[in-house]
Amino acid sequence: MKSLALVSFKDETSLIESLKKVYKVSYFNKQNIKKFVNSNYERILYVVYNDMESKFIIKLLKIKKGIVILNDFYLNNLYSKHEEIYYQHGFNHLVTYNKGILPPLNSEVINNALAIFFKNEKFYTLLKQYYYLLDEDKIYFLDDIIDPIEKIYENKNEEKKIDISKLYSSNKSFYQRQILVDISLFKDTKLHTGIQRVVRQQLINLLELSDFNYRIEPVYLDKIDNEYFYFYAREFMCKFLNLNSCKLKDEVVDLNKDDIFYGLDLVAEHIEIAKSEGLFELFKRQGVKIIFLVYDLISIKYPHFFPEIDSKKYRLWIDNIDKVSNALLTISNSVKNDLEKYITNIPITTIHLGADIEKNRIFSKRKFKTPTFLMVSTIEPRKGHEDILNAFEILWKRGIKVNLVFIGREGWMVERLINRIYKNKFFKKYLFYLKNVDDKTLINYYQSSTAFIMASYDEGFGLPIIEAARYNLPIIARDIPVFRELASKNAYYFPNTNNKTKIANSILKWLQLYKRYNYPKSRNIKYLSWKDNVLALLEYFKSKEEIK
């Protein structure tokens, strides 16, 4: 056998009888480190335990490569800093680590080693549990050590051609499958409504619920030296997770085969840039699967409800994801049916959204003496606020005492409507508009109103219906497919029209049903929690059949 050195902090001479030299950790002062690094030992073994003295051995392994004999699978005593835990297992395992669920912190060791010798099969079973990809050629057991050592070094010395396509990949032998979650807009906005609320809830639950062999890696598009790349959003995530001592820096993403790029955030301009810069072609060459979540196609179906530039950007986004995606997700079957008219030869799957307002949070209820109808959404043309206001003005003029409450921020193309609300003679008598409310106030209105109105001409999902149902608030909805999909027979539907008289008569009919307690009950509406939503999402990511 050729010259061999073994590095440990214990007496390991019984391990291999013909050792050239055994180095203990205490040997390595500055001078001896240099001597060892410059030595011509042809084979080096490092023995690693779950002990702080092995910390130095791990540092030495980075400088002078060798084979590792791993006596303990869990090396958690060697690592404690947020940065150390993140680099080995990602933010999702940093979240679970802080809750006392400990992944094995051995990634640094096994990826720097030329090969690993395990004590028994149990180590191998754990390795398969915690890592998506295993380099089987690097795994050995201690029952036979001499011959494998020779084989390992023979393979190491063979010259291999350089594969240029691998220059952008991490080249790790053992790694977790990355889910690269695009949060390009979310990381720079303080909005928590609509799409940003979905991004927030899915991100939180992905971090908490993902399997051990997944890394949830939020990413964003940015440029450096006039070139665009996707970067890990580490600095943002440290703040998002309140990891005050965390000092991670953003870097360009590493790519591994079977990673998933998940376009969770709606960032049409960024996707156009990434496509034109060839980033998605690079992703596919590395074996990365590209999946986008499509929230709706409303700006394409109803362009008159949006600024012209927004409709054009959205149509371009649909065209782009059609060209670069491996698969697509939608938030309702209604959106899937719409999307199939524009997308060809890409599998489309529906996963309903979850609901995030807690049903059991009860505050002191406002006591409305008058029947009160609630609408919760951004004020924008497609939401139907004007149709409902027109109908209620008919009721008020007939002397019917009912309240109408709008809750939501002011959107686009509604200046005339907002002005009309404030100048309405029934404003603050029967008509109320609350721009910004906290959760407590919103929940009070859900719990205290008589009915919830969903008047949108189209929605991707209609999350407020689910939220209203969680408080057993009766629902009055426009008769469109997506609302039928969500509420089925558990909501009262008014005609899909802007005819104010027909809508007013529908409201009157519902009031008559309400007095007889004969209206549809929302408590029977089926819905997912955000946990359910993300568990379904993770199952989808695992599915080889769905993602080609």
RARANOR-V527612 format. One record per residue. SS is DSSP state (@ for helix, = for strand, . for the rest). PHI is phi in degrees with one decimal (999 if undefined). D_FIRST is the distance of its C-alpha to the first C-alpha in Angstrom with 2 decimals. Layout:
BEGIN
SS:PHI:D_FIRST / SS:PHI:D_FIRST
END
This chain:
BEGIN
.:999:0.00 / .:-73.7:3.79 / .:-58.2:6.71 / =:-139.2:8.07 / =:-119.3:11.73 / =:-124.2:13.88 / =:-113.8:17.62 / =:-156.5:20.22 / .:-112.8:23.56 / .:-125.3:22.90 / .:-79.0:20.89 / .:-115.0:17.72 / .:-62.0:15.70 / .:-74.7:16.35 / .:-67.3:14.64 / .:-136.8:11.02 / .:-68.4:11.12 / .:-96.8:7.99 / .:-67.6:9.17 / .:-72.6:9.70 / =:-158.3:13.07 / =:-113.5:15.43 / =:-105.7:18.39 / =:-95.6:21.60 / @:-57.0:24.24 / @:-62.5:26.60 / @:-69.9:24.45 / .:-89.1:25.31 / .:-86.3:28.57 / @:-57.6:29.54 / @:-67.5:28.08 / @:-72.4:24.69 / @:-60.5:24.52 / @:-61.8:24.99 / @:-62.9:22.40 / @:-68.0:19.76 / @:-61.9:20.89 / .:-89.1:20.67 / .:-69.9:17.26 / .:-109.7:14.53 / .:-62.0:11.69 / .:-86.2:9.80 / =:-140.2:9.43 / =:-130.3:12.35 / =:-115.3:13.68 / =:-113.3:17.41 / =:-103.5:19.19 / =:-117.3:22.79 / .:-118.5:25.81 / .:-82.2:29.48 / .:-144.6:30.21 / .:-58.8:31.55 / .:-65.9:28.78 / @:-73.6:26.46 / @:-57.7:28.83 / @:-69.1:27.19 / @:-61.0:23.68 / @:-65.1:25.21 / @:-64.4:26.69 / @:-65.9:23.46 / @:-59.1:21.81 / @:-65.7:24.56 / @:-81.2:23.81 / .:-127.3:20.02 / .:-64.7:18.72 / .:-166.9:15.95 / =:-90.2:15.41 / =:-110.5:18.07 / =:-98.8:18.25 / =:-95.8:22.02 / .:-80.2:23.53 / .:-127.6:27.07 / .:-71.7:28.38 / .:-88.8:31.43 / .:-109.7:30.75 / @:-71.0:34.48 / @:-72.0:34.66 / @:-89.4:32.84 / .:-134.1:35.50 / .:-145.3:39.29 / .:-73.2:40.78 / @:-55.1:42.48 / @:-63.1:40.49 / @:-64.1:37.12 / @:-68.4:38.30 / @:-60.2:39.85 / @:-61.0:36.87 / @:-86.4:34.79 / @:-137.8:37.45 / @:89.0:40.67 / @:-66.5:44.26 / @:-62.8:44.84 / @:-81.6:42.20 / @:-68.4:43.46 / @:-64.1:46.86 / @:-69.7:45.61 / @:-60.9:43.45 / @:-67.8:46.68 / .:-97.8:48.22 / .:91.7:45.53 / .:-96.5:43.60 / .:-104.9:40.03 / .:-76.8:37.42 / .:-76.2:33.76 / .:-89.4:32.99 / .:-125.7:29.36 / @:-61.0:29.77 / @:-60.3:28.68 / @:-69.2:25.33 / @:-70.6:24.46 / @:-84.3:25.67 / @:-86.9:23.76 / .:-77.4:20.41 / .:-69.4:18.02 / .:-163.8:17.86 / =:-127.4:19.17 / =:-105.1:18.22 / =:-102.0:21.49 / .:-74.2:22.49 / .:-159.2:24.81 / @:-65.9:27.00 / @:-59.2:29.67 / @:-62.1:27.71 / @:-65.7:27.50 / @:-61.0:31.25 / @:-65.1:32.06 / @:-60.7:30.09 / @:-66.8:32.28 / @:-72.1:35.32 / @:-102.1:34.84 / .:-128.9:33.40 / .:-74.8:35.05 / =:-113.1:32.06 / .:-121.8:28.56 / .:-88.1:25.57 / @:-60.5:24.25 / @:-69.7:21.06 / @:-101.8:20.07 / =:-109.5:20.76 / =:-139.8:18.49 / =:-121.1:19.04 / .:-72.7:17.32 / .:-69.9:17.69 / .:-145.6:14.45 / .:-124.4:11.82 / @:-66.7:8.17 / @:-60.5:9.24 / @:-59.0:11.69 / @:-59.8:9.55 / @:-62.8:7.99 / @:-64.3:11.66 / @:-60.5:13.17 / @:-73.9:11.76 / @:-63.6:12.62 / @:-64.9:16.03 / @:-63.9:16.44 / @:-83.1:16.17 / .:-69.8:18.71 / .:-76.2:22.14 / .:-121.5:24.79 / .:-69.4:28.53 / .:-83.9:30.45 / .:-94.5:32.92 / @:-60.3:35.88 / @:-63.5:37.32 / @:-85.9:34.44 / @:-65.4:35.36 / @:-96.8:37.85 / =:-98.3:35.65 / .:-77.2:33.59 / .:56.3:30.30 / .:-84.2:29.22 / .:-86.1:26.95 / .:-133.2:28.92 / =:-152.3:32.58 / .:-86.8:36.03 / =:-71.1:38.61 / =:-85.5:41.00 / =:-107.5:44.75 / =:-85.7:46.08 / =:-92.3:49.61 / =:-73.3:52.01 / .:-124.8:54.26 / .:-54.5:55.41 / .:-87.5:59.01 / @:-57.0:58.56 / @:-65.3:56.55 / @:-115.0:59.54 / .:-123.0:62.46 / .:-105.8:64.19 / .:-73.1:65.87 / .:-129.3:65.19 / .:-119.9:67.40 / @:56.5:66.93 / @:-59.7:63.62 / @:-65.8:62.26 / @:-69.0:62.88 / @:-63.7:60.85 / @:-57.0:57.99 / @:-61.4:58.08 / @:-69.3:58.18 / @:-66.4:55.49 / @:-62.7:53.16 / @:-58.8:53.70 / @:-75.2:53.15 / @:-62.2:50.09 / @:-65.2:48.47 / @:-88.1:49.44 / @:-112.3:48.92 / .:-68.6:45.90 / .:-68.5:42.92 / .:-64.1:39.68 / .:-89.7:37.91 / =:-112.6:40.63 / =:-113.6:41.13 / =:-89.2:44.79 / =:-121.6:44.93 / =:-62.1:48.46 / =:-135.5:48.69 / =:-150.3:51.43 / =:-90.1:52.24 / =:-155.9:52.66 / =:-123.9:52.23 / =:-140.0:50.44 / .:53.5:51.26 / .:66.1:53.71 / =:-120.4:51.11 / =:-91.2:51.14 / =:-145.4:48.21 / =:-91.9:47.83 / =:-115.9:46.76 / =:-67.1:45.57 / .:-88.3:48.65 / @:-70.5:46.80 / @:-64.0:49.48 / @:-62.8:52.19 / @:-66.6:50.31 / @:-60.2:49.75 / @:-72.9:53.55 / @:-60.1:54.27 / .:-95.0:52.26 / .:57.0:53.65 / .:-93.5:50.25 / .:-64.1:51.81 / .:-90.1:48.69 / .:-76.8:46.72 / .:-124.9:45.95 / .:-72.6:44.30 / .:-116.2:45.07 / .:-68.6:45.88 / .:-141.0:43.40 / =:-62.6:43.28 / .:-66.3:42.02 / .:-90.7:38.55 / =:-120.4:38.76 / .:-129.6:36.70 / .:-58.2:37.34 / .:74.6:39.97 / .:-61.9:41.22 / =:-123.6:44.99 / =:-92.7:47.50 / =:-111.8:50.51 / =:-79.3:53.74 / .:-79.4:55.45 / .:-78.1:57.62 / .:-93.7:60.42 / .:-133.5:59.86 / @:-58.2:61.39 / @:-66.3:61.23 / @:-64.1:57.57 / @:-67.9:56.65 / @:-61.4:58.67 / @:-63.8:56.77 / @:-60.6:53.33 / @:-66.3:54.25 / @:-67.1:55.68 / .:-84.4:52.63 / .:79.1:50.38 / @:-69.3:48.50 / @:-71.6:48.97 / @:-63.8:47.75 / @:-62.0:44.57 / @:-56.3:44.28 / @:-67.5:44.63 / @:-63.4:42.02 / .:-84.0:39.55 / .:85.5:40.62 / .:-82.0:42.83 / =:-87.3:45.82 / =:-113.7:49.14 / =:-132.7:51.81 / =:-117.9:55.12 / =:-96.7:57.60 / =:-102.4:61.14 / .:-84.3:63.83 / .:-173.9:66.92 / .:-126.3:68.66 / @:-64.0:71.87 / @:-68.6:72.15 / @:-85.0:71.94 / @:-73.5:74.39 / .:-129.5:76.79 / @:-61.6:76.39 / @:-70.7:79.82 / @:-85.8:78.45 / .:-134.0:76.04 / .:-57.2:76.19 / @:-55.7:75.80 / @:-64.1:72.66 / @:-67.2:70.89 / @:-64.1:71.66 / @:-67.2:70.36 / @:-62.9:67.10 / @:-69.1:66.57 / @:-63.8:67.25 / @:-64.4:64.73 / @:-62.0:62.16 / @:-61.0:62.76 / @:-60.9:62.39 / @:-68.5:59.10 / @:-69.7:57.47 / @:-62.5:58.64 / @:-84.6:56.57 / @:-110.8:53.34 / .:-83.2:53.02 / .:-90.7:50.97 / =:-161.3:53.24 / =:-133.4:56.12 / =:-115.1:57.38 / =:-127.2:61.02 / .:-96.8:62.72 / .:-159.2:65.39 / @:-67.0:66.30 / @:-61.9:69.22 / @:-66.6:66.92 / @:-57.8:64.77 / @:-61.6:67.93 / @:-66.6:68.90 / @:-66.3:65.44 / .:-63.6:65.27 / .:-78.4:68.20 / .:-115.7:66.16 / .:-112.1:62.56 / .:-124.4:61.39 / .:60.7:58.34 / .:-125.4:56.62 / =:-64.9:56.27 / =:-121.4:58.38 / =:-126.1:58.05 / =:-104.7:60.40 / .:-130.8:59.46 / .:-62.2:62.47 / .:-71.3:62.31 / =:-101.3:62.47 / =:-125.9:65.05 / .:-117.0:64.37 / .:-83.0:67.64 / .:-75.4:67.50 / .:-64.1:70.27 / .:-86.0:70.71 / .:-80.2:71.36 / .:-113.8:75.09 / .:-115.2:77.28 / .:-63.4:81.01 / .:-77.2:82.59 / .:-74.2:85.14 / .:-100.3:88.31 / .:-84.7:89.62 / .:-77.1:93.25 / .:-111.4:93.11 / =:-51.8:90.83 / =:-122.7:87.88 / =:-108.0:85.76 / =:-113.6:82.40 / =:-125.4:80.37 / =:-124.9:76.93 / .:178.8:75.30 / .:-59.2:75.26 / =:-80.1:78.73 / .:-147.6:78.28 / @:-55.3:80.41 / @:-72.9:78.54 / @:-76.4:78.60 / .:81.9:82.29 / @:-59.1:83.67 / @:-66.0:86.70 / @:-61.3:87.53 / @:-69.4:87.43 / @:-61.3:89.48 / @:-58.7:92.06 / @:-66.8:92.34 / @:-69.6:92.66 / @:-62.7:95.37 / @:-63.2:97.36 / @:-64.3:96.93 / @:-63.6:97.91 / @:-66.8:100.97 / .:-83.6:101.98 / .:85.3:101.89 / .:-85.2:98.79 / .:-90.8:96.98 / =:-140.5:93.22 / =:-93.0:90.55 / =:-126.0:87.96 / =:-118.6:84.90 / =:-100.0:82.44 / =:-124.2:79.16 / .:155.6:76.78 / .:-73.1:76.21 / =:-76.0:78.19 / .:-98.1:76.44 / .:-110.6:77.56 / .:57.4:80.84 / .:-131.2:82.68 / @:-58.0:84.73 / @:-66.1:87.97 / @:-65.2:87.00 / @:-62.3:85.97 / @:-63.1:89.24 / @:-65.7:91.12 / @:-61.3:89.51 / @:-66.4:90.50 / @:-94.9:94.03 / .:-66.1:94.60 / .:-68.3:97.65 / .:-96.6:95.73 / =:-62.8:92.83 / .:69.9:92.17 / .:-105.3:94.73 / .:-121.7:93.01 / =:-110.9:90.38 / =:-135.3:87.43 / =:-132.8:84.48 / =:-115.1:81.53 / .:-72.3:79.08 / .:-128.0:76.41 / .:-130.5:76.01 / .:-84.0:73.40 / @:-59.5:71.82 / @:-61.4:74.38 / @:-66.6:77.31 / @:-61.2:75.83 / @:-63.8:75.22 / @:-57.3:78.79 / @:-68.8:80.14 / @:-59.8:78.04 / @:-79.8:79.33 / @:-108.9:82.93 / .:-77.3:83.80 / .:-85.0:85.72 / =:-155.3:83.69 / =:-111.4:80.90 / =:-107.6:81.66 / =:-119.6:79.02 / .:-109.3:80.93 / .:-58.6:78.24 / .:-72.9:78.89 / .:-162.2:75.18 / .:-145.3:72.01 / .:-74.9:68.39 / .:-142.7:68.38 / .:94.9:71.09 / @:-56.0:69.19 / @:-57.8:72.43 / @:-61.4:73.64 / @:-65.4:70.71 / @:-65.4:71.23 / @:-64.5:74.94 / @:-64.2:74.23 / .:-66.0:72.10 / .:-106.7:75.34 / .:56.7:77.41 / .:-80.1:79.40 / =:-56.3:81.41 / =:-118.2:80.35 / =:-114.5:82.67 / =:-129.5:80.74 / =:-65.3:81.53 / .:-83.3:81.25 / .:-129.1:78.17 / @:-56.3:75.24 / @:-65.8:72.55 / @:-72.6:74.81 / @:-64.0:75.62 / @:-61.9:71.87 / @:-81.4:71.31 / @:-101.3:74.51 / .:52.8:75.82 / .:-89.7:79.08 / .:-99.7:78.46 / .:-139.4:80.08 / =:-98.4:83.54 / =:-111.9:83.58 / =:-104.0:86.11 / .:-59.8:86.68 / .:-78.0:84.39 / .:-148.5:87.20 / .:-103.5:88.44 / .:-72.7:91.94 / @:-64.7:92.79 / @:-68.3:95.50 / @:-62.8:93.27 / @:-67.9:90.60 / @:-60.3:93.25 / @:-66.1:94.64 / @:-65.9:91.17 / @:-64.9:90.78 / @:-61.8:94.21 / @:-63.5:93.32 / @:-64.0:90.16 / @:-60.1:92.26 / @:-65.6:94.56 / @:-64.4:91.60 / @:-65.0:90.28 / @:-63.9:93.58 / .:-93.5:93.46 / .:55.8:89.78 / .:-118.0:89.22 / .:-90.1:86.68 / .:-63.5:83.05 / .:-98.8:80.72 / @:-76.3:77.49 / @:-63.0:75.80 / @:-90.9:74.75 / .:-69.7:72.73 / .:-86.9:69.07 / .:-152.3:66.52 / =:-98.1:62.90 / =:-79.7:61.67 / @:-65.1:59.23 / @:-62.5:56.54 / @:-59.8:57.52 / @:-58.5:57.55 / @:-75.4:54.02 / @:-62.5:52.59 / @:-65.0:54.10 / @:-63.6:52.65 / @:-65.3:49.11 / @:-63.1:49.52 / @:-62.8:50.68 / @:-60.8:47.62 / @:-74.2:45.39 / .:-74.0:47.33 / .:-68.5:45.54 / .:-70.1:48.77 / .:-76.4:50.88 / .:-112.3:48.64 / .:-89.1:47.85
END
